[in-house]
Amino acid sequence: MKTELVTTLKRQATRLISELQAERSPILITEHGRPAAYLVDVETFDAQQNRIRILEGIARGERAVQEGRILTHAQAKKRMKRWLA
């Protein structure tokens, strides 16, 4: 991963974005020597957001099982019939 100063981002944003799109590798932006932000291309960001949504859904399902909020196959099929009809 590449690291750039925030002043470099301000002065050379077009170049950094071109490199980002070509390499598809995040760029760490630092300010006063400390990490301030990550710059990522749109496709990578969208893919990460989709992964997060999937993982959140899995976590909700695991909590439901732990809390005993489960259905038999027949019960689930009956509930889903409204949306599948």
Secondary structure as GFF3:
##gff-version 3
##sequence-region A 1 85
A	DSSP	beta_strand	2	5	.	.	.	ID=ss1
A	DSSP	alpha_helix	6	11	.	.	.	ID=ss2
A	DSSP	alpha_helix	13	23	.	.	.	ID=ss3
A	DSSP	beta_strand	27	31	.	.	.	ID=ss4
A	DSSP	beta_strand	34	39	.	.	.	ID=ss5
A	DSSP	alpha_helix	42	66	.	.	.	ID=ss6
A	DSSP	alpha_helix	73	84	.	.	.	ID=ss7
###
